């Protein structure tokens, strides 16, 4: 599998372009309904489980923020695209649960980690960024979001709402990290509005102490409209862009 230039109008490229147009139309309609400017909602293309060529197709269509949820897939994919398509200024985001022993590897390729949910992980990322900077593998600090648990299910990750303040303090004391805001996944089952309202309230409280932590990342393919209604500034969309089932990266 290569990451070369895709042919405009080819079957897969046309499919991705059509999906993207539909997603952008949904975002614009949701913003209109909420009285918001669509420019205030960033589209994060989730390319996990899909080959590098699909990530390239999205980037060529202007989706330069791409997300992965497994370091084992993301690292090689980012390296391949970086080597074969250096013209694409992709920003890579980690959105999945992250083990501390993967922090060093993630620090090599990630521009942002949206799934920081513990003090120990924040400290591991801080050390990893310092090591990567010393090795010449990155120049800038790592942007991070605090992942908030909205269902108290430890299997899905997330910091409890009442632990956000402590974690934010640790992050902002770390020279290798920059706190950008909070992220959450709506609980399974039921309507997501109550969860997004709770996240929006937590975000307001966080910004009272850390005004630059303005990112509110919530909403995916099936609930982005509700997320935008409650102030999401970043929607993470995979299925609606690339389909329900990806190919293993190779």
ZIMO-V947472 format. One line per field, one symbol per residue. psi: psi as a letter, one per 20 degrees, with the letter a starting at -180 (. if undefined). burial: I if it has 24 or more other C-alpha atoms within 12 Angstrom, else O. A space follows every 10 residues. Layout:
BEGIN
psi = ???
burial = ???
END
This chain:
BEGIN
psi = prkrpqopir ggghgggggg hgghhggggh gghikqphij opoooojqiq rhhhgggghh jjnioqqrjp hhggghghgg hhghmiiomp opppirppqh iiggghihhp hqojkojqgh gghghggggg ghghijiqhq rppqqppppj jkohhirqpq hijgggghgg giiohiqppi bqqqpqqpqa qighghgggh ghhghgihhn himipnoqpa hikhghghhj jpiopopfgi girhprqpp.
burial = OOIIIIOOOO OOIOOIIIII OOIIOIIIOI IOOOOOOIOI IIIIIIIIII IIIIIIIIII IIIIIIIIII IIIIIIIIII IIOOIOOIOI IIIIIIIIII OIIIIIIIII IIIIIIIIIO IIIIIIIIII OIOOOOOOOO IIIIIIIIII IOOOOIIIII IOOIIOIIII IIOIOIIIII IIIIIIIOOO OIIOIIIIII OIIIOIOOOI OOIIIIIIII IIIIIIIIII IIIIIIIIII IIIOOOOOIO
END
